[in-house]
Amino acid sequence: MSRTIAILGATGSIGKSTLDLVERSPERFEVVAVTAATNAEELAVIARRTNAKLAVIADETRLRNLRELLVGTRCRAAAGESALLEAAAGEAELVIAAIVGCAGLMPVMAAVEAGRVVALANKEALVTAGRLMTDTAAAHKAMILPVDSEHNAIFQCLAGSRIDDVSKIILTASGGPFRTASAEVIGAATPAQAVAHPNWSMGAKISVDSATLMNKGLELIEAHYLFGLPSQRIDILIHPQSVIHSMVEFVDGSVLAQLGSPDMRIAIAYALAWPERLETPAQRLDLAGIARLDFEAPDAKRFPALRLAREALEAGGAAPIVLNAANEVAVASFLAGAIRFTDIAKTVEEALERADFVNPRSIHDVLEIDRTTRSQVHSAMKAVCH
């Protein structure tokens, strides 16, 4: 039997990779809803190609355009937040949550409240609202399947095992483009250098996060909420080849690792077909050709973002929200040439020092803390510039 799916963020990289897999196995999947932020033209093409029943554009000014593009189909066009929530909580058994940023929070929560299986590619959902998401998932018998390659790797390594038998989990990091660079070189880094990731093809923001290692800090927070382990039982290890995506150490001393080529379709396929497997076109590993796998501990002095993320996780409350919001503002400022690379971590640390770590009780609280933090960081930057 085919599985009905909704793809939230169908025009992004995760959405496109999902569509590639789904369209290779049309007998296994039925796409019932697709969404996009502003690209009505591409969304319409996807809706027509998949015979989706619902196409949602977040930008309400593009609704008329979307409707015109879908004339002659059975696909209903809709727009705005309420329509996004409808797509997330509708008839789909599996929801691919790939909307970038805090715009994805409400749809993810809607899918969780509807008791759906959620293949989660949105980092912000667990980083900023981890306790809310996991508590709601438990209450509504929803399941959250990780799509991030690192967390998906851990999920695969845990198959058939009890979390009580785990002594620690080990997130691997490529180390980014500045892994071997001196503090002086890092201090003078340009946006072009920061986005030149050695292994993965990613967007500018996540590439900068990889360069600062903040992405691994955010993944540390996600791992805590996904697998329920405390900070001290989640390690981070630099692995420049990006072949081992993460590892799990068990109480008996065994360590299981998940290996694969750096292709997000492997992780997406595992979430799409779970508990089964789905064939993918991903390049197969040639371990003899790779010849060696290297590991090293991260340098906390050159990459302070890891420390900040761990401190935010341990502080709890609103700290991870502040960490994420301040980082996004700082990365955008760096990419715009307004601050230096090393100022990203400094900006985040200053925001954490100013923050009042109250516990958010709803997604609306999360969004308000996010909004306030961004406003404060922007104001602080303007004050420094003047």
Secondary structure, 3 states (H helix, E strand, C coil): CCEEEEEECCCCHHHHHHHHHHHHCCCCEEEEEEEECCCHHHHHHHHHHHCCCEEEECCHHHHHHHHHHCCCCCCEEEECHHHHHHHHHCCCCEEEECCCHHHHHHHHHHHHHCCCEEEECCHHHHHHHHHHHHHHHHHHCCEEEECCHHHHHHHHHCCCCCHHHEEEEEEEECCCCCCCCCHHHHHCCCHHHHCCCCCCCCCHHHHHHHHHCHHHHHHHHHHHHHHCCCHHHEEEEECCCCCEEEEEEECCCCEEEEECCCCHHHHHHHHHHCCCCCCCCCCCCCHHHHCCCCCECCCCCCCCHHHHHHHHHHHCCCHHHHHHHHHHHHHHHHHCCCCCCCHHHHHHHHHHHHCCCCCCCCHHHHHHHHHHHHHHHHHHHHHHHC
